[in-house]
Amino acid sequence: MLMESVKLDLPESLYRRLESTAHAMARPLQEVMLHALQMGSPPIWDDAPPEFQVDLAAMDRLNDATLWQIARSRRTSDELVRYDELLQRNQDSLLTDREQLELQSLRKEAERFMLRKAQAAALLKWRGHRVIPV
């Protein structure tokens, strides 16, 4: 892993708290500081499937109002009904080739939708908003 050096002035109280934590954990101060930075950083999207990463990464630049809109969004009842119909037909092995493709497309869109909602909520929370799941 590549490392970068940064000079950072910390308030003494924060430094002492991190130092005490490092001592209590029997860990190097740098390790505790890195952990604190990682935990306090915006949520990452590296673990998402590769086909969604660019979209999730772009969300870092969205304003709060847009993130709230994504976080509160819902699928339409028509989308949900069609998805359920196709899932049932798939379970019964009745799907045509065209319906198979439609189901795959709807499944990918559902995954994208949920990942975007989760990322929006995580970013809002990181930005200091109180996010209540809907």
DRENVEX-609455 format. One record per atom (N, C-alpha, C, O): residue number from 1; residue in three letters; atom name; x negated, y negated, z. Coordinates in steps of 0.1 Angstrom, whole numbers. Layout:
{NUM 'ALA' 'CA' {X Y Z}};
...
***
This chain:
{1 'MET' 'N' {-8 12 0}};
{1 'MET' 'CA' {0 0 0}};
{1 'MET' 'C' {-9 -12 0}};
{1 'MET' 'O' {-18 -13 8}};
{2 'LEU' 'N' {-6 -22 -9}};
{2 'LEU' 'CA' {-13 -34 -9}};
{2 'LEU' 'C' {-9 -43 2}};
{2 'LEU' 'O' {3 -43 6}};
{3 'MET' 'N' {-18 -50 8}};
{3 'MET' 'CA' {-15 -59 20}};
{3 'MET' 'C' {-19 -73 16}};
{3 'MET' 'O' {-29 -75 9}};
{4 'GLU' 'N' {-12 -82 21}};
{4 'GLU' 'CA' {-15 -97 20}};
{4 'GLU' 'C' {-17 -102 34}};
{4 'GLU' 'O' {-10 -98 44}};
{5 'SER' 'N' {-26 -112 35}};
{5 'SER' 'CA' {-28 -118 48}};
{5 'SER' 'C' {-20 -131 49}};
{5 'SER' 'O' {-20 -139 39}};
{6 'VAL' 'N' {-15 -134 60}};
{6 'VAL' 'CA' {-7 -146 62}};
{6 'VAL' 'C' {-11 -152 76}};
{6 'VAL' 'O' {-11 -145 86}};
{7 'LYS' 'N' {-13 -165 76}};
{7 'LYS' 'CA' {-15 -172 89}};
{7 'LYS' 'C' {-2 -178 93}};
{7 'LYS' 'O' {5 -185 85}};
{8 'LEU' 'N' {3 -174 105}};
{8 'LEU' 'CA' {16 -178 109}};
{8 'LEU' 'C' {15 -183 123}};
{8 'LEU' 'O' {10 -176 132}};
{9 'ASP' 'N' {20 -195 126}};
{9 'ASP' 'CA' {21 -201 139}};
{9 'ASP' 'C' {34 -196 145}};
{9 'ASP' 'O' {45 -199 140}};
{10 'LEU' 'N' {33 -190 157}};
{10 'LEU' 'CA' {45 -185 164}};
{10 'LEU' 'C' {47 -193 177}};
{10 'LEU' 'O' {37 -197 183}};
{11 'PRO' 'N' {59 -195 181}};
{11 'PRO' 'CA' {61 -200 194}};
{11 'PRO' 'C' {55 -191 204}};
{11 'PRO' 'O' {56 -179 203}};
{12 'GLU' 'N' {50 -196 215}};
{12 'GLU' 'CA' {43 -188 225}};
{12 'GLU' 'C' {52 -178 231}};
{12 'GLU' 'O' {48 -166 233}};
{13 'SER' 'N' {65 -181 233}};
{13 'SER' 'CA' {74 -172 239}};
{13 'SER' 'C' {77 -160 230}};
{13 'SER' 'O' {78 -149 235}};
{14 'LEU' 'N' {77 -162 217}};
{14 'LEU' 'CA' {80 -151 208}};
{14 'LEU' 'C' {67 -142 207}};
{14 'LEU' 'O' {68 -130 207}};
{15 'TYR' 'N' {56 -149 207}};
{15 'TYR' 'CA' {43 -141 207}};
{15 'TYR' 'C' {42 -132 219}};
{15 'TYR' 'O' {39 -120 218}};
{16 'ARG' 'N' {45 -138 231}};
{16 'ARG' 'CA' {44 -130 243}};
{16 'ARG' 'C' {54 -118 243}};
{16 'ARG' 'O' {51 -107 248}};
{17 'ARG' 'N' {66 -121 238}};
{17 'ARG' 'CA' {75 -110 237}};
{17 'ARG' 'C' {71 -99 228}};
{17 'ARG' 'O' {72 -87 232}};
{18 'LEU' 'N' {65 -102 217}};
{18 'LEU' 'CA' {60 -92 208}};
{18 'LEU' 'C' {48 -85 214}};
{18 'LEU' 'O' {47 -73 213}};
{19 'GLU' 'N' {40 -92 221}};
{19 'GLU' 'CA' {28 -86 227}};
{19 'GLU' 'C' {32 -77 238}};
{19 'GLU' 'O' {27 -66 239}};
{20 'SER' 'N' {42 -81 246}};
{20 'SER' 'CA' {47 -72 257}};
{20 'SER' 'C' {54 -59 251}};
{20 'SER' 'O' {52 -48 256}};
{21 'THR' 'N' {61 -61 240}};
{21 'THR' 'CA' {67 -49 234}};
{21 'THR' 'C' {56 -40 228}};
{21 'THR' 'O' {57 -28 230}};
{22 'ALA' 'N' {46 -45 222}};
{22 'ALA' 'CA' {35 -37 217}};
{22 'ALA' 'C' {28 -29 228}};
{22 'ALA' 'O' {25 -18 227}};
{23 'HIS' 'N' {26 -36 239}};
{23 'HIS' 'CA' {20 -30 251}};
{23 'HIS' 'C' {29 -19 257}};
{23 'HIS' 'O' {24 -8 260}};
{24 'ALA' 'N' {41 -22 258}};
{24 'ALA' 'CA' {51 -12 263}};
{24 'ALA' 'C' {52 1 254}};
{24 'ALA' 'O' {54 12 259}};
{25 'MET' 'N' {51 -2 241}};
{25 'MET' 'CA' {52 9 232}};
{25 'MET' 'C' {39 16 229}};
{25 'MET' 'O' {38 26 222}};
{26 'ALA' 'N' {28 11 235}};
{26 'ALA' 'CA' {15 16 232}};
{26 'ALA' 'C' {12 16 217}};
{26 'ALA' 'O' {6 25 212}};
{27 'ARG' 'N' {15 5 211}};
{27 'ARG' 'CA' {14 3 196}};
{27 'ARG' 'C' {6 -10 194}};
{27 'ARG' 'O' {6 -19 202}};
{28 'PRO' 'N' {-2 -11 183}};
{28 'PRO' 'CA' {-9 -23 179}};
{28 'PRO' 'C' {1 -34 177}};
{28 'PRO' 'O' {12 -32 172}};
{29 'LEU' 'N' {-3 -46 181}};
{29 'LEU' 'CA' {6 -58 179}};
{29 'LEU' 'C' {10 -60 165}};
{29 'LEU' 'O' {21 -63 162}};
{30 'GLN' 'N' {1 -58 156}};
{30 'GLN' 'CA' {4 -59 141}};
{30 'GLN' 'C' {15 -50 137}};
{30 'GLN' 'O' {24 -54 129}};
{31 'GLU' 'N' {15 -38 142}};
{31 'GLU' 'CA' {25 -28 138}};
{31 'GLU' 'C' {39 -32 143}};
{31 'GLU' 'O' {49 -31 136}};
{32 'VAL' 'N' {39 -38 156}};
{32 'VAL' 'CA' {52 -43 161}};
{32 'VAL' 'C' {57 -55 153}};
{32 'VAL' 'O' {69 -56 151}};
{33 'MET' 'N' {48 -64 150}};
{33 'MET' 'CA' {51 -75 142}};
{33 'MET' 'C' {56 -72 128}};
{33 'MET' 'O' {66 -77 123}};
{34 'LEU' 'N' {50 -62 122}};
{34 'LEU' 'CA' {54 -58 109}};
{34 'LEU' 'C' {68 -51 110}};
{34 'LEU' 'O' {77 -53 101}};
{35 'HIS' 'N' {70 -44 120}};
{35 'HIS' 'CA' {83 -37 122}};
{35 'HIS' 'C' {94 -48 124}};
{35 'HIS' 'O' {105 -47 118}};
{36 'ALA' 'N' {91 -58 132}};
{36 'ALA' 'CA' {101 -69 134}};
{36 'ALA' 'C' {104 -76 121}};
{36 'ALA' 'O' {116 -80 119}};
{37 'LEU' 'N' {94 -78 113}};
{37 'LEU' 'CA' {96 -85 100}};
{37 'LEU' 'C' {105 -76 91}};
{37 'LEU' 'O' {114 -81 84}};
{38 'GLN' 'N' {102 -64 91}};
{38 'GLN' 'CA' {109 -55 82}};
{38 'GLN' 'C' {124 -54 86}};
{38 'GLN' 'O' {133 -54 78}};
{39 'MET' 'N' {126 -53 99}};
{39 'MET' 'CA' {140 -52 104}};
{39 'MET' 'C' {147 -65 102}};
{39 'MET' 'O' {160 -65 101}};
{40 'GLY' 'N' {140 -76 102}};
{40 'GLY' 'CA' {147 -89 101}};
{40 'GLY' 'C' {147 -94 86}};
{40 'GLY' 'O' {151 -105 84}};
{41 'SER' 'N' {142 -86 77}};
{41 'SER' 'CA' {142 -90 63}};
{41 'SER' 'C' {155 -87 57}};
{41 'SER' 'O' {163 -79 62}};
{42 'PRO' 'N' {158 -94 45}};
{42 'PRO' 'CA' {170 -91 38}};
{42 'PRO' 'C' {170 -76 35}};
{42 'PRO' 'O' {160 -69 33}};
{43 'PRO' 'N' {182 -70 33}};
{43 'PRO' 'CA' {184 -56 30}};
{43 'PRO' 'C' {177 -53 17}};
{43 'PRO' 'O' {178 -60 7}};
{44 'ILE' 'N' {171 -41 16}};
{44 'ILE' 'CA' {164 -37 4}};
{44 'ILE' 'C' {173 -28 -4}};
{44 'ILE' 'O' {183 -23 1}};
{45 'TRP' 'N' {170 -27 -17}};
{45 'TRP' 'CA' {179 -20 -26}};
{45 'TRP' 'C' {170 -9 -32}};
{45 'TRP' 'O' {175 -2 -42}};
{46 'ASP' 'N' {158 -7 -28}};
{46 'ASP' 'CA' {149 3 -34}};
{46 'ASP' 'C' {154 17 -33}};
{46 'ASP' 'O' {151 26 -42}};
{47 'ASP' 'N' {163 20 -24}};
{47 'ASP' 'CA' {168 34 -22}};
{47 'ASP' 'C' {180 37 -31}};
{47 'ASP' 'O' {185 48 -32}};
{48 'ALA' 'N' {185 26 -37}};
{48 'ALA' 'CA' {197 28 -46}};
{48 'ALA' 'C' {193 35 -59}};
{48 'ALA' 'O' {181 34 -62}};
{49 'PRO' 'N' {202 42 -65}};
{49 'PRO' 'CA' {198 48 -78}};
{49 'PRO' 'C' {193 37 -88}};
{49 'PRO' 'O' {197 26 -88}};
{50 'PRO' 'N' {183 41 -95}};
{50 'PRO' 'CA' {176 31 -104}};
{50 'PRO' 'C' {185 23 -113}};
{50 'PRO' 'O' {182 12 -116}};
{51 'GLU' 'N' {196 29 -118}};
{51 'GLU' 'CA' {205 22 -127}};
{51 'GLU' 'C' {212 10 -121}};
{51 'GLU' 'O' {218 2 -127}};
{52 'PHE' 'N' {212 10 -107}};
{52 'PHE' 'CA' {219 -1 -100}};
{52 'PHE' 'C' {209 -11 -94}};
{52 'PHE' 'O' {214 -21 -89}};
{53 'GLN' 'N' {196 -8 -94}};
{53 'GLN' 'CA' {187 -17 -87}};
{53 'GLN' 'C' {186 -31 -92}};
{53 'GLN' 'O' {185 -40 -84}};
{54 'VAL' 'N' {186 -33 -105}};
{54 'VAL' 'CA' {185 -46 -110}};
{54 'VAL' 'C' {197 -55 -106}};
{54 'VAL' 'O' {196 -66 -102}};
{55 'ASP' 'N' {209 -49 -107}};
{55 'ASP' 'CA' {221 -56 -103}};
{55 'ASP' 'C' {221 -60 -88}};
{55 'ASP' 'O' {224 -71 -84}};
{56 'LEU' 'N' {216 -50 -79}};
{56 'LEU' 'CA' {216 -53 -65}};
{56 'LEU' 'C' {205 -63 -62}};
{56 'LEU' 'O' {207 -72 -53}};
{57 'ALA' 'N' {194 -62 -69}};
{57 'ALA' 'CA' {183 -72 -66}};
{57 'ALA' 'C' {187 -86 -70}};
{57 'ALA' 'O' {184 -96 -63}};
{58 'ALA' 'N' {195 -88 -80}};
{58 'ALA' 'CA' {200 -101 -84}};
{58 'ALA' 'C' {209 -107 -74}};
{58 'ALA' 'O' {211 -119 -73}};
{59 'MET' 'N' {215 -99 -65}};
{59 'MET' 'CA' {225 -104 -55}};
{59 'MET' 'C' {217 -112 -45}};
{59 'MET' 'O' {224 -121 -38}};
{60 'ASP' 'N' {204 -111 -43}};
{60 'ASP' 'CA' {197 -119 -33}};
{60 'ASP' 'C' {198 -134 -37}};
{60 'ASP' 'O' {197 -142 -28}};
{61 'ARG' 'N' {200 -137 -49}};
{61 'ARG' 'CA' {201 -151 -53}};
{61 'ARG' 'C' {215 -157 -53}};
{61 'ARG' 'O' {217 -169 -56}};
{62 'LEU' 'N' {225 -149 -50}};
{62 'LEU' 'CA' {239 -154 -50}};
{62 'LEU' 'C' {242 -162 -38}};
{62 'LEU' 'O' {236 -160 -27}};
{63 'ASN' 'N' {250 -172 -39}};
{63 'ASN' 'CA' {254 -180 -28}};
{63 'ASN' 'C' {264 -173 -19}};
{63 'ASN' 'O' {269 -162 -23}};
{64 'ASP' 'N' {266 -178 -7}};
{64 'ASP' 'CA' {275 -171 3}};
{64 'ASP' 'C' {289 -169 -2}};
{64 'ASP' 'O' {295 -159 0}};
{65 'ALA' 'N' {294 -179 -9}};
{65 'ALA' 'CA' {308 -178 -14}};
{65 'ALA' 'C' {310 -167 -23}};
{65 'ALA' 'O' {320 -159 -23}};
{66 'THR' 'N' {300 -165 -32}};
{66 'THR' 'CA' {301 -154 -42}};
{66 'THR' 'C' {299 -141 -35}};
{66 'THR' 'O' {306 -131 -38}};
{67 'LEU' 'N' {290 -140 -25}};
{67 'LEU' 'CA' {288 -128 -17}};
{67 'LEU' 'C' {301 -124 -10}};
{67 'LEU' 'O' {305 -112 -9}};
{68 'TRP' 'N' {308 -134 -4}};
{68 'TRP' 'CA' {321 -131 3}};
{68 'TRP' 'C' {331 -126 -7}};
{68 'TRP' 'O' {338 -117 -3}};
{69 'GLN' 'N' {331 -131 -19}};
{69 'GLN' 'CA' {341 -127 -29}};
{69 'GLN' 'C' {338 -112 -32}};
{69 'GLN' 'O' {348 -104 -33}};
{70 'ILE' 'N' {326 -108 -34}};
{70 'ILE' 'CA' {322 -94 -36}};
{70 'ILE' 'C' {326 -85 -24}};
{70 'ILE' 'O' {332 -75 -26}};
{71 'ALA' 'N' {322 -90 -12}};
{71 'ALA' 'CA' {324 -82 0}};
{71 'ALA' 'C' {339 -79 2}};
{71 'ALA' 'O' {342 -69 7}};
{72 'ARG' 'N' {347 -89 -2}};
{72 'ARG' 'CA' {362 -87 1}};
{72 'ARG' 'C' {369 -81 -11}};
{72 'ARG' 'O' {381 -79 -10}};
{73 'SER' 'N' {362 -79 -22}};
{73 'SER' 'CA' {369 -74 -34}};
{73 'SER' 'C' {375 -60 -31}};
{73 'SER' 'O' {370 -52 -23}};
{74 'ARG' 'N' {385 -57 -39}};
{74 'ARG' 'CA' {391 -43 -39}};
{74 'ARG' 'C' {394 -38 -53}};
{74 'ARG' 'O' {395 -46 -62}};
{75 'ARG' 'N' {394 -25 -54}};
{75 'ARG' 'CA' {397 -19 -67}};
{75 'ARG' 'C' {412 -21 -69}};
{75 'ARG' 'O' {420 -22 -59}};
{76 'THR' 'N' {416 -22 -82}};
{76 'THR' 'CA' {431 -23 -84}};
{76 'THR' 'C' {437 -9 -82}};
{76 'THR' 'O' {431 1 -83}};
{77 'SER' 'N' {450 -10 -80}};
{77 'SER' 'CA' {458 3 -78}};
{77 'SER' 'C' {458 11 -90}};
{77 'SER' 'O' {457 23 -90}};
{78 'ASP' 'N' {458 5 -102}};
{78 'ASP' 'CA' {458 12 -115}};
{78 'ASP' 'C' {444 20 -116}};
{78 'ASP' 'O' {444 31 -121}};
{79 'GLU' 'N' {433 13 -112}};
{79 'GLU' 'CA' {420 20 -113}};
{79 'GLU' 'C' {420 32 -104}};
{79 'GLU' 'O' {415 43 -107}};
{80 'LEU' 'N' {425 30 -92}};
{80 'LEU' 'CA' {425 41 -82}};
{80 'LEU' 'C' {434 53 -86}};
{80 'LEU' 'O' {430 64 -85}};
{81 'VAL' 'N' {445 49 -92}};
{81 'VAL' 'CA' {455 60 -96}};
{81 'VAL' 'C' {449 68 -107}};
{81 'VAL' 'O' {449 80 -107}};
{82 'ARG' 'N' {443 61 -117}};
{82 'ARG' 'CA' {437 68 -129}};
{82 'ARG' 'C' {425 76 -124}};
{82 'ARG' 'O' {424 88 -129}};
{83 'TYR' 'N' {417 71 -115}};
{83 'TYR' 'CA' {406 79 -110}};
{83 'TYR' 'C' {411 92 -103}};
{83 'TYR' 'O' {405 103 -105}};
{84 'ASP' 'N' {421 90 -95}};
{84 'ASP' 'CA' {426 102 -88}};
{84 'ASP' 'C' {432 112 -98}};
{84 'ASP' 'O' {431 124 -96}};
{85 'GLU' 'N' {439 107 -108}};
{85 'GLU' 'CA' {445 116 -118}};
{85 'GLU' 'C' {434 124 -125}};
{85 'GLU' 'O' {435 136 -126}};
{86 'LEU' 'N' {423 117 -129}};
{86 'LEU' 'CA' {412 124 -136}};
{86 'LEU' 'C' {405 134 -126}};
{86 'LEU' 'O' {401 145 -131}};
{87 'LEU' 'N' {404 130 -114}};
{87 'LEU' 'CA' {398 139 -104}};
{87 'LEU' 'C' {406 152 -103}};
{87 'LEU' 'O' {401 163 -102}};
{88 'GLN' 'N' {419 150 -102}};
{88 'GLN' 'CA' {428 162 -101}};
{88 'GLN' 'C' {427 171 -113}};
{88 'GLN' 'O' {426 183 -112}};
{89 'ARG' 'N' {428 164 -125}};
{89 'ARG' 'CA' {427 172 -137}};
{89 'ARG' 'C' {413 179 -138}};
{89 'ARG' 'O' {412 190 -144}};
{90 'ASN' 'N' {403 173 -133}};
{90 'ASN' 'CA' {390 179 -134}};
{90 'ASN' 'C' {389 191 -124}};
{90 'ASN' 'O' {384 201 -128}};
{91 'GLN' 'N' {395 190 -113}};
{91 'GLN' 'CA' {396 201 -103}};
{91 'GLN' 'C' {404 213 -109}};
{91 'GLN' 'O' {400 224 -106}};
{92 'ASP' 'N' {414 209 -117}};
{92 'ASP' 'CA' {422 220 -123}};
{92 'ASP' 'C' {416 225 -136}};
{92 'ASP' 'O' {422 233 -143}};
{93 'SER' 'N' {404 219 -140}};
{93 'SER' 'CA' {397 223 -153}};
{93 'SER' 'C' {406 220 -165}};
{93 'SER' 'O' {406 227 -174}};
{94 'LEU' 'N' {412 208 -165}};
{94 'LEU' 'CA' {421 204 -176}};
{94 'LEU' 'C' {416 192 -183}};
{94 'LEU' 'O' {424 187 -192}};
{95 'LEU' 'N' {405 187 -180}};
{95 'LEU' 'CA' {400 175 -187}};
{95 'LEU' 'C' {396 177 -201}};
{95 'LEU' 'O' {389 187 -205}};
{96 'THR' 'N' {399 168 -210}};
{96 'THR' 'CA' {394 168 -224}};
{96 'THR' 'C' {380 162 -223}};
{96 'THR' 'O' {376 157 -213}};
{97 'ASP' 'N' {373 163 -234}};
{97 'ASP' 'CA' {360 157 -235}};
{97 'ASP' 'C' {360 142 -233}};
{97 'ASP' 'O' {352 136 -226}};
{98 'ARG' 'N' {370 136 -238}};
{98 'ARG' 'CA' {372 121 -237}};
{98 'ARG' 'C' {375 118 -222}};
{98 'ARG' 'O' {369 108 -217}};
{99 'GLU' 'N' {383 126 -215}};
{99 'GLU' 'CA' {386 123 -201}};
{99 'GLU' 'C' {374 126 -193}};
{99 'GLU' 'O' {372 119 -182}};
{100 'GLN' 'N' {365 135 -196}};
{100 'GLN' 'CA' {353 138 -189}};
{100 'GLN' 'C' {344 125 -189}};
{100 'GLN' 'O' {339 121 -179}};
{101 'LEU' 'N' {343 119 -201}};
{101 'LEU' 'CA' {335 107 -203}};
{101 'LEU' 'C' {341 96 -195}};
{101 'LEU' 'O' {334 88 -189}};
{102 'GLU' 'N' {355 95 -195}};
{102 'GLU' 'CA' {361 84 -187}};
{102 'GLU' 'C' {359 86 -173}};
{102 'GLU' 'O' {357 76 -165}};
{103 'LEU' 'N' {360 98 -168}};
{103 'LEU' 'CA' {358 101 -154}};
{103 'LEU' 'C' {343 98 -150}};
{103 'LEU' 'O' {341 92 -139}};
{104 'GLN' 'N' {334 101 -158}};
{104 'GLN' 'CA' {320 98 -155}};
{104 'GLN' 'C' {318 83 -154}};
{104 'GLN' 'O' {311 77 -146}};
{105 'SER' 'N' {324 76 -164}};
{105 'SER' 'CA' {323 61 -164}};
{105 'SER' 'C' {330 55 -151}};
{105 'SER' 'O' {324 46 -145}};
{106 'LEU' 'N' {342 60 -148}};
{106 'LEU' 'CA' {349 55 -136}};
{106 'LEU' 'C' {341 58 -123}};
{106 'LEU' 'O' {341 50 -114}};
{107 'ARG' 'N' {335 70 -123}};
{107 'ARG' 'CA' {327 73 -111}};
{107 'ARG' 'C' {315 64 -109}};
{107 'ARG' 'O' {312 60 -98}};
{108 'LYS' 'N' {308 61 -121}};
{108 'LYS' 'CA' {296 52 -120}};
{108 'LYS' 'C' {301 38 -116}};
{108 'LYS' 'O' {294 32 -108}};
{109 'GLU' 'N' {312 34 -121}};
{109 'GLU' 'CA' {317 21 -118}};
{109 'GLU' 'C' {321 20 -103}};
{109 'GLU' 'O' {319 10 -96}};
{110 'ALA' 'N' {327 31 -98}};
{110 'ALA' 'CA' {330 31 -83}};
{110 'ALA' 'C' {318 31 -75}};
{110 'ALA' 'O' {318 24 -64}};
{111 'GLU' 'N' {308 38 -79}};
{111 'GLU' 'CA' {295 38 -71}};
{111 'GLU' 'C' {289 23 -71}};
{111 'GLU' 'O' {285 18 -61}};
{112 'ARG' 'N' {289 17 -83}};
{112 'ARG' 'CA' {284 4 -84}};
{112 'ARG' 'C' {292 -6 -76}};
{112 'ARG' 'O' {286 -14 -69}};
{113 'PHE' 'N' {305 -5 -76}};
{113 'PHE' 'CA' {314 -13 -68}};
{113 'PHE' 'C' {311 -12 -53}};
{113 'PHE' 'O' {310 -22 -47}};
{114 'MET' 'N' {310 0 -48}};
{114 'MET' 'CA' {307 2 -34}};
{114 'MET' 'C' {293 -3 -30}};
{114 'MET' 'O' {292 -8 -19}};
{115 'LEU' 'N' {283 0 -38}};
{115 'LEU' 'CA' {270 -5 -35}};
{115 'LEU' 'C' {269 -20 -35}};
{115 'LEU' 'O' {263 -26 -26}};
{116 'ARG' 'N' {276 -27 -44}};
{116 'ARG' 'CA' {277 -41 -44}};
{116 'ARG' 'C' {284 -47 -32}};
{116 'ARG' 'O' {279 -57 -26}};
{117 'LYS' 'N' {295 -41 -28}};
{117 'LYS' 'CA' {302 -45 -16}};
{117 'LYS' 'C' {293 -44 -4}};
{117 'LYS' 'O' {292 -53 4}};
{118 'ALA' 'N' {286 -32 -3}};
{118 'ALA' 'CA' {278 -30 9}};
{118 'ALA' 'C' {266 -40 9}};
{118 'ALA' 'O' {262 -45 19}};
{119 'GLN' 'N' {260 -42 -3}};
{119 'GLN' 'CA' {249 -51 -4}};
{119 'GLN' 'C' {253 -65 0}};
{119 'GLN' 'O' {246 -73 7}};
{120 'ALA' 'N' {265 -69 -5}};
{120 'ALA' 'CA' {270 -83 -2}};
{120 'ALA' 'C' {272 -84 13}};
{120 'ALA' 'O' {268 -95 19}};
{121 'ALA' 'N' {278 -74 19}};
{121 'ALA' 'CA' {281 -75 34}};
{121 'ALA' 'C' {267 -75 41}};
{121 'ALA' 'O' {266 -83 51}};
{122 'ALA' 'N' {258 -67 37}};
{122 'ALA' 'CA' {245 -67 44}};
{122 'ALA' 'C' {238 -81 42}};
{122 'ALA' 'O' {232 -86 52}};
{123 'LEU' 'N' {238 -87 31}};
{123 'LEU' 'CA' {232 -100 29}};
{123 'LEU' 'C' {239 -110 37}};
{123 'LEU' 'O' {232 -119 43}};
{124 'LEU' 'N' {252 -110 37}};
{124 'LEU' 'CA' {259 -120 45}};
{124 'LEU' 'C' {256 -119 60}};
{124 'LEU' 'O' {254 -128 67}};
{125 'LYS' 'N' {255 -106 65}};
{125 'LYS' 'CA' {251 -104 79}};
{125 'LYS' 'C' {237 -109 81}};
{125 'LYS' 'O' {235 -116 92}};
{126 'TRP' 'N' {228 -106 72}};
{126 'TRP' 'CA' {214 -111 74}};
{126 'TRP' 'C' {214 -126 74}};
{126 'TRP' 'O' {205 -132 81}};
{127 'ARG' 'N' {222 -132 66}};
{127 'ARG' 'CA' {223 -147 66}};
{127 'ARG' 'C' {230 -153 78}};
{127 'ARG' 'O' {231 -165 79}};
{128 'GLY' 'N' {234 -145 87}};
{128 'GLY' 'CA' {240 -150 100}};
{128 'GLY' 'C' {255 -150 100}};
{128 'GLY' 'O' {260 -155 110}};
{129 'HIS' 'N' {262 -145 91}};
{129 'HIS' 'CA' {276 -144 91}};
{129 'HIS' 'C' {281 -132 99}};
{129 'HIS' 'O' {274 -122 99}};
{130 'ARG' 'N' {293 -133 104}};
{130 'ARG' 'CA' {299 -122 111}};
{130 'ARG' 'C' {307 -115 100}};
{130 'ARG' 'O' {317 -121 95}};
{131 'VAL' 'N' {304 -103 98}};
{131 'VAL' 'CA' {310 -95 87}};
{131 'VAL' 'C' {318 -84 94}};
{131 'VAL' 'O' {313 -75 101}};
{132 'ILE' 'N' {331 -84 91}};
{132 'ILE' 'CA' {340 -73 96}};
{132 'ILE' 'C' {344 -65 84}};
{132 'ILE' 'O' {350 -70 75}};
{133 'PRO' 'N' {342 -52 85}};
{133 'PRO' 'CA' {346 -43 74}};
{133 'PRO' 'C' {361 -44 71}};
{133 'PRO' 'O' {370 -45 80}};
{134 'VAL' 'N' {364 -44 58}};
{134 'VAL' 'CA' {378 -44 54}};
{134 'VAL' 'C' {382 -31 47}};
{134 'VAL' 'O' {393 -29 42}};
***
